[in-house]
Amino acid sequence: MLFGVVAAAACLVRPQWLLVMATLAAVPWIVPRWREWRRAALMGATTFVLVLAPWHARNALLERATGEPSLLASTLYHGSFEDLRYRGLEESYAIPYRYDPEAAIHGRDPGAALSRIAELFRERPAGMTRWFLVGKPRMFLSWGLGRGRGDIFTYPVSESPFISSPLFATLREGMRLLHLPIVVAALLAMAWVAVARRATGTPVGGFWAMCATALAVLLLAHMVGAPFPRYAIPFLPLLYLLATLGANALSNVLHGVGPAQLTRRVRI
C-alpha cells in the first residue's frame, strides 16, 4: 500500500509511473512463480488508483485549451525520437520535437503518441528496439545533461565556478571520469541482487534489494517515456549507494570470496 501511495505521488510528476504500475500489477498474473505477490500487487494498484483518482477527477472537470498536450502524451512522444534526435539531425539533439513539423499531431494525446511509436517501430524495427531496450537506459544514466555549456549544464550559462575555478573544474573532471565506473558498478550490484537467491540460496539484504528494485523501476519508467539525463539527477545518491555494493562485491570476488560468503557479507 505504501508503494502505491509513493508511486501515485511520483506519477503526478513523471507520468511514466502510470504505465510502470500497470505492468507491475499485471506481472504476478502473467508469471506463475510470482503468484504469491498477487495480493500485494492488487493492494498496491488499488491504493495507486485511489490516490490518483481525485486529481484526475479534478482534471476532467477543467476545460483544456485546444491542442494542449497532456504530460503523459508529451513524455511518450518526446521519448519516441531515436537517440533524442529528429531523423538523426545533430542540431536537434535533446530538442527533437522542435524540428518535427507534425509535433502538434503526434503529441496531442497518449493515443496519438503511441500510434507514432508504433509507426516508427514498423519503419525501423531494429533501430527502435535498440533505442528502447539499450539506448534509453544508457541515455538516462549518461553523464551529459543536455545542450548547455559543457557536460553538467542543462542550459547554457555565462559563468560558473565549475568553469572558472580550477578546484571546481578539477572536481567536475574527476566526477566525469568516475561516472562510467560508478554506473557499471551499480548495474553489477543490480544483477547480483537479482541472481543471489538462485546462485546461493540466500537473498541479498532487504536494504540492497530495495535500492536495486527502485533503480530498476526508474529505468523501466524512463524506457517508456523520455530518458533525458537531467531526470536522473534526483536519483544519483541511489546510484552511488548501489555502486558501493557493486564495487565491494567485485573486490571480494577478485580476492577469491565465493558467492555464499559474498551474500552473507552484504546482508544489510
Buried (B, 14 or more C-beta within 10 A) or exposed (E): EEBBBBBBEBBEEBBBBBBBBEBBBEEBEEEEEEEEBEEBBEBBBEBBBEBBEEEEEEEEEEEEEEEEBBBBBBBBBBBBBBBBBBEEEEEBBBBBBEBBEEBEEBBBBBEBBBEBBEEBBEEEEEBBEBBBEEBBBEBBBBBBBBEBBBBBBBEEEEEBEBBEEEEEBEEBEEBBEBBEEBBBBBBBBBEBBBEBEEBBEEBBBEEBBEBBBBBEBBBBBBBBBBBBBBBBEEBEEBBEBBBBBBBBBBEBBEEEBEBEEBBEBBEE
